[in-house]
Amino acid sequence: MVDNGSEHDPCRYLGAAARSRVHCIRLDRNLGIAAAQNRGIAWAQSQGADYVLLSDQDSEPAPGMVQRLLGAALEFAAKSVPVALVAPNYTDDRQSRHIPFMHIVGGHPKWFGCEESDSAPEITTAIASGSLIPTDTIDRVGPMRESMFIDLVDIDWCFRARAAGYRAFGVCGARLRHSLGEFPKLVFGRALATHSPMRNYYFYRNAIWLFRQDYVPAVWKRIVALQMLKRYLIFSFGVSPRWEYLKMMTLGIWHGLIGRSGAL
């Protein structure tokens, strides 16, 4: 468990049995999700791990999730498939829906759910939480990009892995409850998953940086650019605190254009 600069040491609140099985890494300050993941991955590799499973604090794996992910990964490895990662079937209970998988085929994106519980379709990107990654893939692709700090770190890594010839898969039988964003807000009569103004800053800044990378598919850039435009208008006029959203999204755009990175 990597604690990213919390005021209180969470390791103190673990019971004696749990503490004996959990290795805690405390960071003196918040270095961002990428740095925290890299610290945990490095420790796992130092212990001889062949795979690492990433998990956020707001994720809850269903029974058997890890076994199903590992089984799928081993099956692909036995077929000599270069695996980037295998990801679970995500559900966000607050929105009463499954979070769809996404795969780019022939320059066109496809969003889909699971039709069969035992299937493992190929996907292009995945949320970091719940992803099972072979450590030798990390050695070849490289670590999470710490300069991004937070937001789109997982997307960047997936695209880098894909550009290096690795393939990602969704495992329908492996389920994970995950909170995507903060609690949904009612915007123009619709429930909308939102992030804080600060998180929107990082999203806009990092998205613009990704737009300039040649390993990122053009179709993803077009989709996200349109999403950013819609979000800029909706959040600036319909989501409180509107002024703060407008300010942080605009700052993110500016910092993305001038190439600023790291923590704000």
Buried (B, 14 or more C-beta within 10 A) or exposed (E): BBBBEEEEEEBEEBEEEEEEEEEEBBBEEBBBBBBBBBBBBEBBBEEEEEBBBBBBEEBBBBEEBBEBBBBBBBBBBEEEBBBBBBBBBBBBEBBEEEBBBBBBEEEEBBEEEBEEEEBBBEBBBBBBBBBBBBBBBBEEBEBBBBBBBBBBBBBBBBBBBBBBEBBBBBBBBBBBBBBBBEEBBEBEEEEBBBBBBBBBBBBBBBBBBBBEEEEBBEBBBEBBEEEBEEBBEBBBEBBEEBEBBBBBBBBBBEBBEEEBBEEE
